[in-house]
Amino acid sequence: MSELPTASALRTYASTLLGSAGLDPEKAAVVAEILVEGDLLGHNTHGLALLPAYLAEIEKGSMRKTGEPQTIADLPAAVAWDGRRLPGPWLVARAIDVAMPRARQNGTCTVVIRRSHHIACLAAYLRRVTEQGFMVMLTCSDPNVASVAPFGGRREAVTPNPLAAAWPTKGDPVIIDVSMSITTNGMTNRLRAEGKRFPGSWALSADGEPTDDPAALYTSPPGSLLPMGGVDHGHKGYALALLVEALTAGLAGFGRANPGEGWGATVFLEIFNPECFGGADDFRRQAEHVASVCRENPPRPGFERVRLPGESGLRRRREQIARGVNLHPSILPAIAPWAEKLQVPFSLMRSA
C-alpha cells in the first residue's frame, strides 16, 4: 500500500477479521479499537502485531467468542470477575465502564479480573478515563507464562508484569506504561525473529550470565529476562513485579498457584475520582505544577528538553490520526495469511 492506512480503516479491517473469525460484533469492535490505539501511541509490539495471535486463539477455542464475565464479588467500590477467557481488551473496557460511575460516587472503584485473555497495550485504555478528569491505575500478569528472573536468580519466575497509570493535568494527561522487566516478551520475540540483539545485557543465559542475545530465552533450558534495573538495580523491578502479582493474582484469588489454562491475563484496575478526595481543581493544580517543574527543568547534555511520560506517544497519536498509521513492516505480512483464510481483502483498508 503506497498510502498509510487511516486509524478508522485499520479499526474496520481488524474488526472485520475478528468478526469473520467468530468474535461477536461488539467484542470485535472493542478489540480492534484497542489494538489500533496501541499502534497510534507507538506501542507497535502490542497493537495490531497481536492480531494474528488473537485470531489463532479464537480458531483453536482458547479465546471465548461470546458471553459475559462471571461476577465473583460486587460491592460499591470493589468488583471481582471471572473473565471466562473472553477477549481481554473487551473485558478491560467493560471494567472501565463499570468502575467509572462507581468512582464518581464513591471516590474510587477497583475491578479485578481472573481468567481474562491477553489485554494488549495497557496505555491504550487510559485516555478514556483521564478525559473524565479521573486518575487510573491498570496492571496485569499472565499466570500461565514466566520469562523474568527474580533478582539474584537465573530461572524465569514471573511475566514482565506491566503497570500503567494516568492522570489529568491542565494539558495532556501524564501516561505511564512500563514493564517490571527491562523489556517485553513481544520485543524479545521480534528482535529474535529479525536476527537482532538487545541494546544491552537485558537477559540472562540459562547459566545465569548477562547477555544481549534474545535467543537466550529459547534455549533448553531457557534463559530469562532481567527485571527492570538489570544486574545492578534489578531488585527494584523485582519488588514491583511482586507487587503486581499481589494486586492481580492475589486480589483476584487466581494465579500461578492454579493449573495453567493458556495465554491470558489476570487484571487489576482502579479508578480514582479526585473530587472525592482533595478536590478536582486542586488535583489538577498540583499535577500541573509538578509537570511544569519537570518540563522547565534544564536538560542535561544529550537531551533537547525534559518530557513527561506519555508525551511522545500522544504527539505520535495526533500525527498518525492526521497522516495515517505507520505500521511496523512486519505487521501486515503477518496478517496476510489470515486475511486470505478469512476472505477479508486488504483493499478494505483503502475503502474504509
Buried (B, 14 or more C-beta within 10 A) or exposed (E): EEEBBBBEBBBBBBBBBBBBBBBBEEBBBBBBBBBBBBBBBBBBBBBBBBBBBBBBBBBEEBBBBEEEBEEBEEEEBBBBBBBBBBBBBBBBBBBBEBBBEBBBEBBBBBBBBBBBBBBBBBBBBBBBBBEBBBBBBBBBBBBBBBBBBBBEBBBBBBBBBBBBBBBBBEEBBBBBBBBBBBBBBBBBBBBBEEEEBBEEBBBBBBEBEBBBBBBBBEEEEBBBBBBBBBBEEBBBBBBBBBBBBEBBBBBBBBBBEBEEEBBBBBBBBBBBBBBBEEEBEEBBEBBBEEBBEEBEEEEEEEEEEBEBBBBEBBBBBEEBEEEBBBBBEBBBEBBEEBBEEBEBEBEBBBEB
